[in-house]
């Protein structure tokens, strides 16, 4: 058994006494993480919209097909 496992084994009973197993919430840290992710997605979407507005979607006209030389029938 390593020192880390021994320390966790000693702390595990303490964690069981302090938390209500029926009421577990993400708390303020969960809210902060969610808010940071939401702001990041908002910033990426705003940037994407700005870049998509600058794209020129006009296509170049297709080149005219080359006409084949007329073949004269021999009779």
Secondary structure, 3 states (H helix, E strand, C coil): CCHHHHHHHHHHHHHHHHCCCCCCCCHHHHHHHHHHHHHHHHHHHHHHHHHHHHCCCCCCCCCCCCCCCCCCCCC
